[in-house]
Amino acid sequence: MPNIARKLLICAAVDGLVIQPLATKGQRSSPPVKVNYGDATVSTLPRDHTPDTSKPNSSFEAFGIVGLFTVSRLSYLITITGRQQVAQVRGFPIYVVTDVALTPCTGRNEAEAAVANTAAKLRRASTNKIDYESDSESESEAPSILGGDDADEPGAQSDRETSENRDVSEANGERSSIAEDVIKRRGSYGRFAQRWFSRKGWMMDQKRNMGLSSLSVDQASASPNKTKREDTDKELSDTVVKEKVDPPPAPTAGESLMPKLLRFAHIWLGTSRSFFFSYDIDITTSVAGQSAAAGPSTPSLHQVADPTFFWNKDLLKPFRGSGDESLLLPLMQGFVGQRTFVVDRNPRQVDSQEDSMEMDDMSPPPEPDPEVLPFERASVDLRPSEKKFVITVISRRSTRRAGLRYLRRGIDDNGYAANYVETEQILANSTWDHSSKIFSFVQVRGSIPLFFTQSPYSLKPIPVLQHSPEANYRAFKKHFEQMGKTYGSMQLVNLVEKHGVEAIIGNQYEKAVEKFNEEKAGGPQPLAFEWFDFHSACRGMKFENVSLLLDTLGRKIEETGSTVEREGQIERKQSGVLRTNCMDCLDRTNVCQSSFGKFVLDLQLKEEGFDMSVQPDQENSWFNTLWADNGDAISKQYASTAAMKGDYTRTRKRDYRGMVNDLGLSLTRFYNGMVNDYFSQAAIDFFLGNVSSLVFDEFEATMMSKDPGVSMPKMREQAIETSQKIAIEDDKEDFIGGWTLLSPHISGAVKSLPFEEVVLLLTDTALYLCRLDWKLDKVSSFERVDLTHVVSIKVGTYITSSISPAETDELKNIGIVVTYEPGKFDVKRTNTRSLTSIPEHSDQTPGKKDGLEGRAPAPAAVSGILNQGILSAITGKAQGPTPRKIALKALHSQTAVSDARGVKRMTENEQINVIATEIERLVFRSQPLPEESERKSIIEKGDIISLAEAKKSTGILEQWGHSIKKLVWA
């Protein structure tokens, strides 16, 4: 396996940013790489090209490359500047990213200023930061895959405390005292010093008695650090704003949102501590899916990494062509946690004195502290019957349909479910001895695999099913066929309510499973479905009733088993997987998954000869804390808060304090869902490569972004096909073409916000305007215009709002207005979900067609007055029918989704001209003229609504409304 660069030097040269990989001991360093200013292209430099780092703050050290991104013409390099070791698997360390640096690649001045700022920040952090959190070993103590140690490797120290700074301080004659070593935890007594010689340690029990977990204490005591981080984020934002960059010819919304994007990237990729990596092993693949030993012929990490869990794959694209694989470091979002514990084959029996009143202590036993880990005993202290194990939990969040709570629900067209997480529980000997067994148990969680949405503007939103039953089942089938190929048999565990609002989606889920099993009858194993109403079974805070679910599924879990590896070979492979869901797949799901994990752990230890039911430690706080941390991490990444019901996961107890805490978490989720999540979702889609930087222009206009997982071209094709079947009832009409366009929601209007997407159908005799219910894939109404009644066509600029730059671009906002005089063959019908169908103007016999109902004809006398008009009724002079209009506006041909996928389409102007020309051709054919008459074009070129008119008609309330939205959401 090619060696991944563990340390990089970043500096600003004359013509670009230089990335110099630093050599590890015994290894030759890779050649430097340059990111050119301006176009941000990546090229390899000669190996002897050494950047000049003699000036102060002219360079900074990084631990890896996250990637490179470009918005408009502004490009930024993202590097890892802080890390912390959180686990060690097979002797190799796994790190969490704790900080990142975003360095501009626009010009030399900006790059030098950013590098100097980052270098100074890292120097201050390494000098002043007191580490209270890290308890991991230095990487220098962990073997490298090549048998050597890193040069100047800071290893497992939290965030950043480089050896360079330590060497500088010692060279200046500075020596730390014993007290400083204690406080900085340079000895094994660091944890003791932290807990007892700090105010936080003294206040721990008092805070816990008040119902606050130690996590709350940590947050309270870290408020000054939080302020510092906020100041850092503000400084980062101010730096971006102050950059002296020449504006592009047409400033885009992406550039105006750049400060917010950089703040989000800094928090999301860095300080959120939600991204993990390893230089030596593939953490994106489970034990069952990867080889145990990495030989010299093993492909690079970025080649073997599972793309489903490879989060910076798109950000690393610019570096793949450089020829240097040492910079391609895969990142995984999710959770990695590890604990050690000791079990005894023959545990000591303790005599009970509970029957003796004289010896009985009437005081209640002290409650265990879930945050304080039990004392880790060294292997030399173990009795012959005892054994030390290490348990590791790795949760991998999927990049498919990734995003935030209410903005990514259900499933997409490709069968990918929202909040899909693969969680692996690994049990191994504490030394990871090859001769000992390594156990791996995998389970997954994911949103109910149907199309549905929920409003973020409610604490208890009602799920709303979307699209047709056929579309839902197609996506459902894809999802489970993909899972079957990966995991084998599946046991589905549905935790939603059987009664109430959640039952709507739960019932449809159950019906889809039944249909799937009917189709697959006689084939592979059917989907096993268990509906466990968590809220009903655990009502009254009786979460221990989850054991009822284990009683039902215990045998199935035993049959599924777990993967066992020994001496690099798979001895047994897990034969299936548990797929658990609730509505969010967070709180209820985590409680049940931890119970499944504990059940399997007991089975695995029993196979090794250890009975957990007779162990002195029945609290298993090490296990509970590990799974509670896992639940909190997944919850923060999807809902921006810690998991609810976490008190039960940590202590296996539930009381009113946990309920109060959950109420606060619910309110926080409610706020984030309404305010913060919209921009964050757009940024996540952008960094994953699902959309292009145009997403920020779209966000500027609507303060929302579209779901790239839903194929709009496919939906539009289906809408045209459906509209054709419903609207065109005369088989003699030849279908010419269909288009999806925008139109005012009021028929006949030219400007009536909001605009809605409609379907325009054209036959050889008529024009059809179809309005759809896109959520249900149904035609809600349509109107038919006979081509013999068309009077004129106008094509030109069609600007409906002057608020955002995307809406004022005269080249992209093009429309067409068709003017016609209503006649008896023109019909308008509305879908009333009934069977009646009465045409408004027709001499045909009324029929029935899919519940589309027309307006009832008026009485003859009234009809005559209405047709002729009031003036004609008074004067007695006949007047023709009042002309009506159909206003249509072209959809943007280039969108954030299509641009990211490289789809090329006709421009807005080309599309409108094609439609206008085709309508005119068919109108001329329907309205023949005498041979001696000269035909004049009915197409008029001119502004439908000019930019000046749009600015005049945009009211101050509309401007204020958009400004308030932008202030809140952007």
LOKE-663208 format. One record per residue (C-alpha): x, y, z. Coordinates in steps of 0.02 Angstrom, whole numbers, plus 32768, in hexadecimal, padded with zeros to 4 digits. Layout:
XYZ...
This chain:
800080008000804980AA7FCF807C811080668002819B80968057824080C480408256817F80838305818380818390810380CF843C80F4805D84BF80A680A885628066807D85EA7FE980F585F77F5680FA86767ECA8085861A7E55802585A57EC6800F854B7F6C809784C97F87806F84297FE5810E83D1801E80F6832180688172830780F681D2826480F981B781DF817D824D818A81C9829F8114814F8234814D80BE825181C2802D81DE825880278163826D7F98817E82FD7F1E812783A17F47808383D07EF7804D847E7EC07F9D84C57EBA7FA485517E397F5685F77E627EBC86267DFF7E8485857DAB7EB785177E417F0284917DD27F7484147E29802183E57DE780B783877E28815B83E37E46820C839C7E398242833C7ED382D083B67EF68259844A7EF5825D84827FAB81EA85107FE0823685A4803B81F8859D80EF827D860B813E8208869D815D819C869D81FA80EE865581E18115862D812C80D6857A813C8071850981AB806A844E81C87FD283E381A27FA7832E81C07F50830E811B7EED8356808A7E2F835B80937E1E83A07FE37E0984367F727D6984907F407D3B85207ECE7CA885987ED37C9F860D7E3E7D5786397E2D7D84862A7EE57DE0858A7F147E12854B7FC07E8484C17FFD7E47846380977ECD841381057EC783B881AC7F1E841E82337EDC83C482CC7EBF830E82F47EAA829A83887EC081DF83937E1E818B83C97E4380D483AB7EC4805583757E917FC883017F0B7F3C82D57F937FA683237F72803D82B47F2B80E282F57E86812D82C07E7281EA82CF7DE4826682D87DFA830E82807DF3839A83007E21843082957E3B846181DF7E8784F481837E39854180E77EBD8595807C7E8B85FF7FE47EDA85D77F3B7EA386767EE47F4386DA7EEB7FEA86E57F427FBE87717FBA7F22871A7FF97F7C86738008801086BC80687F9D871780E07F36867A81007FD1860D8119801A868B81937F74869581F07F6885D781FE801E85C582348009864882BC7F6785F982F67FB8854D8302804D8593835F7FDB85E783DE7F75854983F0800D84D9840D80558554848B7FBA857C84F17F4084EC84DB7F2C847E85767EF083D485417E6E838B85B77E1E830F85427E9B829F84E97ECD81FD853F7F1981A484AA7FCA816B848E804881BC841C804E817A836C8108815F838080DA80CE83F2806B8081836D80BE801C82E480BB8062823580867FF281A981367FFF816681857FE2820D81C480938225818C8129828B815E81D2824981DD825B824D81AD82E282CA8106828A82E0809582DF835F802F824083647F9C822F83D57F9D82D984257EF78332841F7EDE83BA839D7F8C83FF8384802A83FB83EE80B783DC8374816383A2839E81A884398345816184AD83C9819F843E8456824C843C840B824A84F983FD8219851084B3829E849884EF832184E9848282FB858F84D7831F8541857F8269853085B382468499861F819E84668660818484478719813683AB87628095840D87808090844186C980AB838E8694801C835787027FA783DC86BF7FDB83B9860B7FC482FF862D807182CA85F8806A823B86737FF281B0869E7FB0821B872B7F65829A86B37EB2825986C27EBD825E877F7EFF8310877B7E78834687047DEB8304876E7E268334881B7E9883CC88087E20842D87997D80848787C37D27841787487D5B837F87AA7D1D83C588507C7683F988047C56835687A87BED82FC882B7B8E8399885A7B5D83B887A57B2A8303878E7ABA830988267A63839D87D87A38833187417AC5836F86D07B3782F3867B7BF0830F867A7BDE833C85C57B7C83D485FD7C0583FB86787C8683EF85F07C21846485837C0B84DF86117CC184DD86407CF584EB858B7C92858A856C7D2F85F585637D76857E84E27CD1858684867CE0864284827D8E8631843C7D5085BC83B57CC5863683897D4686C0837E7DAF8652830D7D1B8632829B7CF586ED82957DAC870F826F7DA5869281E17D0986E5819C7D53879381AA7DF1875881527D8A871980C07D2887BB80B47DC6882580B87E1F87C5802F7E4E883B7FA27E0E87D77F107DDB882A7E6E7D2288087E567CF2879D7DC17C9487EE7D317BED87B17D787BF287967E347B9886F87E667B3586CA7F007BB786467F257C3986CB7F497BC6872F7FBB7BA4868F801E7C5C865E80257C7A869B80D97BE9863181157C25859D80AE7CD485A980F97C8F85B381AA7C24851B81897CB784BA813E7D2584E581D27CA484A8824F7C61841381ED7D0783CB81B57D6D83FE824C7D2A843182F57C9083C282EB7D04832D83057C9A82C282937D1A828D82107D9581FE822A7E2981B881CC7EBA814081D47F5E814481767F71808781787ECB802A81707E26803D81167DA4807281977D1A808281157D0B7FC581047CD87F4581877D447EB181BC7CDE7E3F814B7D007EAD80B57DB97ECE80C37E597E6880C87EAC7E5C81717F5F7E7781367F997F0580C780267EC8805880957F2D7FE380227F077F4F7F877F477FA97F347FD97F4D7F3380877F967EB680B4801E7E5381247FA97E4180927F2F7E0280127FAE7D96808C80117CDB806C80017C9681017F9D7BF780F780047C598131809D7CE5819580487CB0824780717D3A82AF80227D45824B7F817D0882DB7F157D72835C7F707E0E82F47F4A7DEB82EC7E8E7E6683787E617EF583167EB27ED682707E5A7F2682AA7DB97FC582E57E10800D82357E16803182417ED07FC181CC7F34800F81FB7FDA7F96828F7FE67EF6822A7FCA7EB9820E807B7E0481CD808A7D95821981117CFE81C3815C7C71821A81B87C2281C1824B7C6D818482EC7D028120832B7D0F80F383E37D6E807184457D71802A84F67DD17FA0854F7D877F2D85D27DB77E9486367D4F7DF6864B7D6E7D5D86B77D497CA786917D3D7C82874B7D087D24879F7D227D3188597C877D1388C27C627D9D893F7C087D6989DE7B657DC689F07B3A7E138A987A937E578A627A347DE58ADA7A8F7E298B727A3C7EC78BB27AD37EEB8C1F7B467EED8B897ACD7F418B137AF67FF18ADE7A4F80488AC97A9780D18A5C7A7280BE89A27B02808489357B5A810E88D37B24812388217BA780F487A17BF28180873D7BD9815986867C5E81D786537CE7819686C57D3280FD86747D66806C86E37E1C805F870E7E77800686817EDC7F7986C67F807F4B86767F8D7E9D862980147E6C86A87F977E8887357F197E0C86F07EF37D6787447F0A7CC886DA7E4D7CBB86C47E3C7D6F868D7E4D7DB785DF7E517E67859D7DEA7E9385037DD47F2F849B7D2D7F5D84507D247FD883BF7C89802783757C97807182C67C0080C882797C0A80F681C27B8F8177817F7B62816180C97B8981E8804A7AEF81B27FE87A5B822180127AC4827580977A85830C80F17A1F8351817F7984831981D878E8835F8183793F838880DE797382D480BC78EB825780E678B781B2809D790581757FFB793D81B47F52792781727EA179C581097EAC798B80AB7F4779FA81067FC479AE812A806F79CB81C580D87A3381BB81787A76811281437AFD80DB81BE7B5E803981C67B98801582787C1D7F91829A7C467F4F83477CF17EFD834D7D2D7E9083DD7DE47E6083E67E717E34845B7EBD7ED184A47F5F7EAA84477F097E8383A17F687DDF839D7F537D8A82F37F3F7CE283477EA77D2183A77DFA7D37835F7DB97DDE83237CFB7DEB832A7C997E6482BF7BDE7E8582C97B8E7EFC824B7AE37F4B82527A987FDD81F27A1A8067820979C180CC8185792581308163788680D5812E78A880B080757813810C802D77FB81BB7FE677BC822A807277DB82D380C077BD8329816677B083E281877839842F81F377BA84AD8236776C843682B477A783DA834E77408342831B7734834D825D76C182DB81FC771B8271817876D9829280CA76EC82088048772682407F9D771C81FD7EEB76B9816B7EAA76B580BE7EFA7712807B7E6277A080F97E7577AB80D37F2F77B780197F14783A80297E8B78AD808A7F01788380157F9278B17F7E7F2979567FCA7EF179857FEF7FA5796F7F3E7FE579BA7EED7F4B7A587F547F687A587F2880227A407E707FFA7ADB7E6F7F8B7B417EBF80177B027E6A80B47A9A7DD1808479FA7DB080E579A77E42813D79457E5681DD78E47EF981DC78BB7F4A828478397FD58279782B803D831877AA80BF82E3770080CF83367674805A830175F580E2832775FC819D830A76568202828476E881898271767480F9824476568149819977048121815D7716808381C676808031817476C0805880C57769801180F577177F6E812E76B17F62808E774C7F7C802377A57EF0808177117E7B8063770F7EA47FA977CC7E8A7F9D77BE7DDF7FF0772F7DAD7F7E77977DD77EE5782E7D7A7F2977CC7CE07F5F78327C447F4178D17CAA7F2979517CE57FAA79247CFE805F78917D788073789B7E1980D678797DF4818D78147E8481D577FB7EAA828E77917F4182BF77B97F6F8373775B800A83AE77E48050841C777E80DC846A76EE80698495775A7FDD84DB77C880538540773F80C9857B775F810D8629781D8115860F78288056861578B38049859578E77FA285DB78537F5D857878C77F5D84E278F07EAF852378487E7A84DB788D7E9F842F79297E39845678BB7DA8848D786C7DAB83E0790A7DC4837A79897D6783E679887CC7838279917D2582DC7A287D87831A7A7E7CE683527A5F7C9982A67AA57D3382507B417D2982BD7BDA7D9582A67C777D93823C7D0E7D3C828A7DBF7D57824C7E5D7CFF82877F0E7D0982417ED37D7481B17E507CF981777D927D0581857D597C6B81E57CA17C9A81EA7C3E7D2481977BA47D7E81D67B137D39816F7A9D7DCD81767A7E7E7781C17A047ED1823479BA7F6F81E8796C7FDD826E7908807C8255789880F682AF7863819D8262790C81F3827479728153828E79C581A683237984819483D5791780F983D7798880A883577A2480C383C179D48078845D79A47FDB83FE7A477FCC839E7AAB7FD6843F7A3F7F4B84867A607EE083EC7B1A7F0583FC7B1D7ED184B37ABF7E31848A7B3E7E0284047BD17E3384747B947DB984F97B897D3084757C397D5484367C847D5384E57C267CB4850C7C797C6684747D207C9984C07CF07C4885667CB67CE285C87C097CF286147BD87DA886267B467D8086987BBB7D4E87277C387DDB87167C4A7E5087AD7C2D7EE8873C7B777EDF87077B6B7F9986E07BD97F8A86447BF1804686457C7E803485C67C037FE985497B748060856E7BE180FB85627C2A80C084BD7B8080A8846D7B3B814984B77BCD81A8846B7BA8815383C67AF1818883CE7B20823B83F97B99824583677B1D820582E57A958275832C7B01831183247B2D82EE826F7A7782D7823B7A12834182B47A9783B782FC7A7B837E83B07AAC82EC841E7A3B8254841E79A082538489798681C485057A4381C9851A7A3281BD85D779E8810E85C57A6F80D985497AF6811085C47AAD80D486697A1E805F863879B080D086A4792D814F867378E881DB86DF789B828986D3794482DC86BC795C827F861A78B182B785E078DA836D8604797E835B85A67922830E851278AA83A2850E793C841984FC798683AF847078DD83AE841678D4846C841A7987847A83DA79618404834B78C584698324792A850A831879B484BD82AE7934846F823878E4851982197980858782117A29853581F97A0B8498819579DE84E280EB7A88852E80C57AE3849E811A7A8A842380A97ABD8484800D7B728487804A7B7483CB806F7B3183A37FC27BB684147F777C4883C77FD67C0D83187FA87C0883467EF17B4C832A7EE07B3583DC7EA37BA384637E597BC6850F7EA17B27854B7E497ACC85097EE17AF985AA7F3B7AAB86137EB17A0D85AB7EC37A1485BB7F7F7A2586787F707984867D7F0C791786077F71797585ED8016796585327FF379BA84AF7F89797484207F24798C83697F4E7A0F83227ED679D882727F027933828C7EA8794B82847DEB78ED831C7DAA790982F07CF278BB82457D11782B82917D73780C830D7CE6780D82857C63778E82237CC8772582C17CE1771F82DF7C2476EF822A7C077667822F7C8D762282D47C4C761D828F7B9C75B381FA7BD4753A82667C37752683027BCC752C82C37B18749182597B05747D82617A4874E781D879F974E482357954754F82C1799A760882AB7972767782CE7A087703834579D7776083657A7A775B838D7B3377BC84047BA277C184337C5A77BE84EE7C797790856D7CFE76E985C67CFF768A863B7D76761D85D87DEE7585863C7DB3754D860C7D067552869A7C8775C787097CEE767287437CB676B8876C7D62766987167DF576E486D17E74770A864A7E9C773085F67DF77714853B7DEA775D84B77D7976E284807CF376E2840E7C5B76C384547BAD768783D57B2B767C83F97A71761A839579F175F483B9793D754E840A796C755A844B7A1F75C2848C7AAD75B184417B5D75E784957BFF75EB84137C8C7600843C7D44763C83AF7DB47641837A7E6876FA834D7E6676F482F87F0F7672827B7ED576A482747E1C75F282A47DEB75AA83207D6D7546839D7DD374FF83FF7D3F751B84237C8774DA84997C0474D1847A7B4974E885047AC874BD84E07A147547851D79A174C88570793074A685EC79BD755B862279D6757286D979AA7626870379D676C486C77A2B773B87377A8A77EC87037AB6786487667B2178AB87937BCA783D87577C58787B87947D02780487797D92787187B47E22790688267E38793D87E77EE379C9876D7EBA7A4D876F7E2F7A0D86CB7DE6796187157DCE799E87B47D777A0C87627CF179BA87957C4D7A0E87087BEE79C786807C5E791A86C77C8478C286AB7BDE780A86897BC1777D86777B4476CA86B97B48764886677AD775AD86D37AB9750D867F7A7D745486A27A6A73EE86207AC9737D85B37A62730785217A7A7390849E7A6973F984EA7AF373E384867B94741C84987C47740D84067CC0743983F47D77745E83547DD773DC83457E627406828D7E87735682667E487319820F7DAA72BE82A27D5A730682FE7CC672A4838F7C79730183F87BF772F084B47C0872E684DC7B4D72C584467AE0724483FE7A6E7279834E7A9A721682DB7B09725582E57BBD72B8824C7BEF731F820C7C8073DA82147C8D743F82007D2F73D682747D9873FB83107D31736583827D427340841A7CD872D784B07D06721B849D7CEE71D885037C5C717A85A27C8770C485BC7C5470AF85F27BA0707986A67BC3710386C57C41717F866E7BD1715386E17B437170877D7BAB7214873B7BEF7251870A7B42722387AD7AEF7252881A7B8171EE889C7BDF721489227B6071D088BC7ACE713388947B337113894D7B4E7141898D7AA1710388F77A4371A588ED79E071F6884279D772A288317A25731E87A37A157358873C7AAA73D7878D7B1D7486874D7AF474DA86E37B78759286C07B9775FF862D7BC676A1866C7C13773485F37C1E77E6860A7C59787A85997C3378C885357CBF798085587CDB79DF84E47C677A7884E17CD67A5784AF7D8A7AC5847C7E1B7A9783C57E037AA783BD7D457B4A84207D497B9583A67DC77B6783137D577BA883637CB77AFC83687C637AF583DC7BCC7A4E84247B997A0784AA7B267A1085597B6B797185AE7BA7796A86197B0B798085847A9778F885217AEF787885AE7AE7789F85D07A2F788685187A0477DC85177A5B77A485BB7A0A77DA8584795C778284DD796C76E0852C79A976E585AB791B76FF85227899766984BF78D775FD855B78E8761E8587783275ED84D77801754C84E478667521859278207538858777637535862776FC7502864376487591862675CF75A286DE759F75B087157656765B873076A5767986DA774C76C2874777D5771B8701786B76B58701790B775486FC7978777D87A479C6782587C57A17782088347AAF7827883C7B6B779B87E37BC477D3882F7C69787488947C5D78F288A87CE878BD895C7D02780789297D127834889E7D89789389177DF877FF898E7DFC778489047E2677F088B67EAE77A489017F49780289367FE377AC88AF804B77EC882B7FD3789C88727FE278928878809E785087C680A478E28787803D795E87EB80A6791887A08146792186F180FC79D4870F80C67A008751817279B686B581C479E7862D814A7A82867380F5
